[in-house]
Amino acid sequence: MAVFGVPFVSEDDGATDARRSCRAALQMVHQLCKFNHYRQQRGEVEKFEIGLGLNTGKVISGNIGSEKRMVRKHALFLTAFFTCRNDPFM
């Protein structure tokens, strides 16, 4: 999972962070297509696939009680929840 705008949100209230996350997702898909094409040229038939979920929202992020614990608001969990539930539709 990638998080954009943490610890500091962009000056335009997160719009730049949202655009960066979209660009990163598109770049991941593009690079995976190139990788699969390279594998196909080498005679490998099985393709790698990924699922991506994007969501925006305010989060609370930081160390609470220990460096190993992170507290994040529901926006991140909501994205993870829907990404996992989307598998049957892929």
C-alpha positions as CSV (number, residue, x, y, z in Angstrom):
1,M,0.0,0.0,0.0
2,A,1.3,3.4,-0.9
3,V,0.3,6.6,0.9
4,F,0.7,10.1,-0.6
5,G,0.6,13.3,1.4
6,V,1.9,11.9,4.6
7,P,3.3,13.4,6.8
8,F,2.5,16.6,5.1
9,V,-0.4,17.2,2.7
10,S,0.3,19.2,-0.4
11,E,-0.5,22.9,-0.3
12,D,-3.6,22.5,-2.5
13,D,-5.4,20.5,0.1
14,G,-4.2,17.2,-1.3
15,A,-5.1,17.6,-5.0
16,T,-1.4,17.2,-6.0
17,D,-1.1,14.1,-3.8
18,A,-4.2,12.6,-5.5
19,R,-2.7,13.3,-8.9
20,R,0.6,11.8,-7.8
21,S,-1.1,8.6,-6.6
22,C,-3.0,8.3,-9.9
23,R,0.2,8.7,-11.9
24,A,2.0,6.1,-9.7
25,A,-0.9,3.6,-10.3
26,L,-0.8,4.2,-14.1
27,Q,3.0,3.9,-14.1
28,M,2.7,0.6,-12.3
29,V,0.3,-0.7,-14.9
30,H,2.5,0.6,-17.8
31,Q,5.6,-1.0,-16.3
32,L,3.8,-4.3,-15.8
33,C,2.6,-4.3,-19.4
34,K,6.2,-3.8,-20.5
35,F,7.5,-6.6,-18.3
36,N,4.8,-9.0,-19.5
37,H,5.7,-8.1,-23.1
38,Y,9.4,-8.8,-22.4
39,R,8.4,-12.2,-20.8
40,Q,6.2,-13.0,-23.8
41,Q,9.2,-12.3,-26.2
42,R,11.2,-14.8,-24.1
43,G,8.6,-17.5,-24.6
44,E,7.0,-17.3,-21.2
45,V,3.2,-17.4,-21.5
46,E,2.0,-16.7,-18.0
47,K,1.3,-13.0,-17.4
48,F,1.6,-11.2,-14.1
49,E,-1.5,-9.2,-13.1
50,I,-2.1,-6.6,-10.4
51,G,-5.2,-5.0,-8.9
52,L,-5.1,-1.4,-7.8
53,G,-7.4,0.6,-5.6
54,L,-7.3,4.3,-5.1
55,N,-9.1,6.4,-2.5
56,T,-8.8,9.9,-1.1
57,G,-9.6,11.1,2.3
58,K,-8.1,12.6,5.5
59,V,-6.0,10.3,7.6
60,I,-4.4,10.4,11.0
61,S,-0.9,9.0,10.7
62,G,1.9,8.7,13.2
63,N,3.5,6.6,15.9
64,I,1.3,6.0,18.9
65,G,2.9,4.3,21.9
66,S,5.7,2.7,19.9
67,E,7.5,3.0,16.6
68,K,5.8,-0.2,15.3
69,R,2.2,1.1,15.7
70,M,0.7,3.3,13.1
71,V,-2.7,4.9,13.5
72,R,-4.5,5.7,10.2
73,K,-8.0,6.8,9.6
74,H,-10.6,4.8,7.8
75,A,-9.7,6.2,4.3
76,L,-6.8,3.8,4.0
77,F,-8.6,0.8,5.4
78,L,-11.6,1.5,3.1
79,T,-9.2,1.4,0.1
80,A,-7.7,-1.9,1.3
81,F,-11.1,-3.4,2.0
82,F,-12.5,-2.6,-1.5
83,T,-9.3,-3.7,-3.2
84,C,-9.4,-7.1,-1.5
85,R,-13.2,-7.5,-2.3
86,N,-12.6,-6.6,-6.0
87,D,-10.6,-9.9,-6.7
88,P,-13.7,-11.9,-7.9
89,F,-14.4,-9.2,-10.5
90,M,-10.9,-9.3,-12.1
